[in-house]
């Protein structure tokens, strides 16, 4: 299975830290934030990784290189300007192949084990679904959540209780069929369309998850990891 790490965001809420350093390279727990993802993927046996980038993207390539230092193979999908989540993934599809793939937001930290992602991809095909989402308990800064999940593991745009999308998902390439490569496209509308058709599955993660979206949360995560 291949994986994609989303790293094209400008990180406006992280300024001034991100004025000179791309958000995925901000240090936390003694290493760049994105390194936690790469190392976890490698430990799970997922070694073929795609990273998209825009703002200061050359710094990301200079730091990570071809991924061999992590025991991985990294390829890059460069965006002149950030294409939003769905647009960035659609543009990178030629690097991701025809099989289900894992996507992780570069600006989160989570202890979820990606070792089961291959099985999740096979399960999507078996039940004619297009996407699998990891949900987490709502953090204080996002109390209303994003989606609901039912007893059958289907994720819905409406319903209660609502949980927060962790920024981790497994997708079939066909999920992005309506997104034109090279054009901006948000993920949420595409997800909601697939949810209406009953083609989005998911699970609720009870472990640790942090949306590293502000300098304060970055500092708090640094303390936790150290």
C-alpha angles and dihedrals in degrees: 000000000000126000135205126207114203108224107149101100122116094223097224094172089054095058133158087029091059096046090091104011124056110240096245090059096053107122119247127165091000099307140063113285092241091055090067089060095045093049093048091050092049091049088053091053094254102129104153105085134175120199123190120204143173117158109064088343093157088065090058092051092047092051099044102029115179092336095248091125087065095042090253140107112238124193125182135225105200118204121194088212125007111276098202120249103293093039092050093049093045090052091051096049094105087062094046100056133213100298128084112282138196123242125196127184108238094219099062135077120211137164093215111131112235091199090100095053094098091055090048091054091053090048091054091056092046094055096038093245127143106206143025120201132197111222128193137192112281113268121222092258092054105036098158096058127207113253144010127230125209132213091269093057095254116141119222134194090223133039138069149311092035123205135193123259106241095210090248121112146150116225141183113228088239089067088075096045092115095051117091113222114246095025126100115256131167120228099221097069091049090049093049091051091053091045091057087058092049093244102124121088130182151159137226116243117211097189131089122306131166129188098214093204104131136039089248094056090045090054092046091051090048090056092047094050094046 
